Amino acid sequence: MAQKIVTIYTDDLTGEESSEVATHSLAVDGIAYEVDLAPDSYDKLLEAIGPFLKAGRRTGRVKAGAGARKVSGSASASGSGETAKIRAWAKENGYEVNERGRVSADIREAYQNAAK
């Protein structure tokens, strides 16, 4: 049996489909957020928070602490070794996955479900 997996990228702000959607991370008061945005929506985000970023001080990159909680079963495997395993599994199972960059949450979830 052949299986075809179709991945649809959707802008979290507008709900519109776009092949240019990218995931962006931000943190406010110690809480990290991820949002998937097309370029126009990302420009709106930067326009909205730009004055605050200019007035603020950079403190470095945010790192997950020991007490950080997992969000919706996301893999704690951001290391390249685990990511490489997920990519290999996805390719073997008919998922479309890039050679570099972020592995989608859908693929990570499918990988975790298959491992159970």
Residue, then its C-alpha position, 0 to 999 in steps of 0.5 A: m500500500a502506498q501512503k502519501i503524507v501532505t503537510i500544510y503549513t498554516d500561519d498561527l495569526t491569520g490561519e492562512e496556508s503558506s509554504e513560507v511559514a516558519t517557527h519563531s520563539l520568544a519569551v516573556d517573563g520567563i515563559a517561552y512561546e513558539v508561533d508559526l508565522a508567514p513573513d507578513s505576520y512576522d513583520k507585524l510581530l516585529e513592528a509590534i515588539g520592535p520599540f520594546l526590543k530597542a529599549g530593552r537589554r539583551t541578556g543572551r539566549v533563553k535556555a530551558g532550566a531543569g524545571a522546564r516543563k514539556v509542552s504537548g509531549s514535544a521531544s526533549a531531543s533537540g540534540s542533533g543525534e536524536t533529531a537525526k534519528i527522527r529525520a531518518w525515521a520520518k524519511e523511511n515512513g514517507y514523511e517529507v522532512n528537510e535535511r536541516g532546520r526544525v523538525s515539525a512537531d507533527i513528525r516528532e509526535a508521530y515518531q514518539n507514538a511509533a516508539k510506544 
